[in-house]
Amino acid sequence: MTSVAREAELFIAMCALDNKLDKIVAAIPPFAVNPALMENIKSYSISVLLSSKLGAYKGIVPRDHVIAIIKKHQQRHLGNDFDRDHHAQKELKTVVNYELTQARSDLKKEIHKSMVDNSTIFSLATKVVAGTQCSVTRKVMVTHNNTKYWDHIDARLKMIRDTAGGDQKKIDKAFTTYLQTDRKTYGIDTGYKIDEGSDDHLQQSIDTVIMGDNMAVTSS
């Protein structure tokens, strides 16, 4: 066989291989959120919103936190090419945004109901999940129970964190002041104490991711 014939044979073989690869790629379905991943997205969304480390309830901040947690704990559901697959990234952002909207709506309803029922902050936190910024969310609802509610919450949280200069002790002190005011306003303060306890492993992991993201933003 001449060299020209060998090159021609090699070229034909490469074309055949390319066709097979094209068929394999075409057969791979586009990324979609499967039921297992959806269940985790719902769980992570509410956990992020309930984190005392969260700096904003709306916009890309909570969304990016949820996605960071998914990439850390649920990478097997995303596939190896997720970071290069713009369709997959867009699809995941859409789903996470929707679930966060639903979670915020449910949380707002619980906060409003607790105020109508004159429930203590302890009752609200116990029902929603303790360790949240519930006292701040109820404080804002008094004056801004409208479609801009979460925007006002974010503005209040930003004010607290900016005033504290990022000092966690000062931030905690501000939240304590809100909590004391709330306890005097709603329900009957029987001197109950909210046991801080220790967060479960999931919440600890979520708080760690959020704090890491916050530090990355601050240093950038």
N, C-alpha and C positions, 0 to 999 in steps of 0.2 A: 504494500500500500504506500502510495506516495505521500509526502508531507502535506500536500494540498488536500488529499483525500482524508488524511487523519484530522486536519484542522476543520474540514467540512463536517466530518462525523462528530467531532467534539462540539462544534457549534450547534448542530441539530440536537445533540444530547442536552446541552445547556438550555436550549429553547424549550425542550420537553419538560425539563425540571422546573423552569420558570412557570410554565402553564400549570403544573401540578401544585406549585406553591400558591399561585393565584387562586386556584380552586379551593385550597385549604383555607386561605385567608377569607375568601368570599363566604365560606361555609360557617365561619365563626360569627355568631350573632352579636349585635351591638350590645354594649354594656347596659344592664338593667339592674335595679335594686331588687334583690331576691328577698323572700319573706324573712329569712334569718337576719339579714342586714337591716331590713326595715324595723324589725323588733328592737334591734340594738340602737338604731337611730332615734326611735321614740324614747328609749330609756336614757340615752345620752343627752337628748335635747332637754328633757325636764331636769336632769341632774345638773346640767350646765346652768340653767336658769335659777336653780336653787342653791348654787354655789355662792358662798359669802365672798369669794375672791373675784366674782364677775364684775367687770367695770362698766358694762353696757348691756341692756337687754335686747336692743334692736340693732339692725344693720349687720355688717359683715363680722363684727366682733364675736358674738355668740356662734354665728355660723361657722367661722373659721376654727373656733375652739372645738366644736362638734366634729368637724372634718379631721382635725389634728388627732382627736381621740380615736376616731374610726381608723385612721391610717396607722395608729399605734397598736390598736387591739384587734382590728378586723381586716387586716391587709389581705387575708386569704379570700375575702369576698370582693376585693377590688381588682385583682389580677396583677400580673407583673408589669404591664404596660400602662398602668393607670396614670402615672405622672406625664406620659407622652400622649395619652388619649384625651383630646379636648372634649370629645363628646361625652365620655365617662365623667369627666370633671364637671361639666355643665349639668349633666343629669343628677349627679350627687348633690350639687349645690341647690338645685331646684327642689329636690326632695327634702333636704335638711331645712331650707328656708320655710317650706310649707309646714313641716312638723314643729318648728319653733313657733310659727304663727299660731298653730293650734294649741300648743302648750301655754303660750302667753295668754291666749283667750281663756283657757280653763283656769289658769292661775288668777287672772283678773276677776273672774266670776266668784272664785272662792274668797278672794279678798273683800269684794263688795258684799257678799253674803255675810261674812264675819262681822262687818260693820253694822249691817242691818240688824243682825241678831245680837249685837253688842257682846260679841265673844271676846274672850281675852286673847292676847297675842300667843299665849301658851296653847290654847285650843286651836288657833289657826296654824301655828307652826307644827303642832303635832299632826294635824290633818294633812297639811301640805308636805311636810318633812321639815324637821327641826334644823337649825343652823343656817337659816336663810336671812335675807334682808327684809323680812316681812314688815317690821316696824316702819321702815322707810317707805315701802310701797303703800301702806295704809295712810301714812302721813300725806303723801302726795294725792291720794284719791280724794281726800277731803276737799281739795281745791281744784283738782283737774280730772274729774271723772268723765272724760270725753275721749274722742278718737286719738288725741295727742297724749294720752295718759303715759304710755311707755316712753315717749320722747321726754316728757317732764321728769320721769323717773331717772332716765339716763343723765339728764342735765343735773339733777340733784346728786347723783352718785359722782359725777365728774367734779362737781363743786366740792364735795366732801374730800375726795382724793387729792384734788389740786390744793385745797386749803391745808391738808395734812402733809403735802409735799411728798406723798408716797410712803410716809411713815406708817407702818401697819398698826402700831400701838395707838397713834392719834386717830387713825381710821376706826379702830375698834372702840375707842372712847366716844367718838361721834355717834356710832351705832348704839352704844350703851345709853347715851342721852336720849336718842329717839325711842329706844325701848322703854325707858323710864316714863317718858311722856305718854307713850301708848298705854302702858299699864295703868296709868292714872285716868285715862280717858275711857277705856273700854272694859266692860265686865267688872267684876269685883276682885280686887287685888287681895288675895288671901295670904300673901307672903310666899307664894309658890316659887320654887327655883327650877329653872330649866337646866337639867343635867347636860353639861357639854359632852361628856362621854368621849368616845372616839369614833370618828367616821368609819364606815365600812370601807373595804379595800377599793371598791369602785369609786366612791366619792373622793377618797384620798388621791387616787390616780387622776381623776378629773381635775381636782384642785391643783395638783402638781402641774398638769398640762397648762391650765389657765395661767398659773403664776409664771411658768416658763415663757408662754406667749407674751404675757405682760412685760416681762423683763426684756424680751427680744425687741418689742416695740419701743420701749423706753430707751434702749441703747442704740437703736437705729437712727 
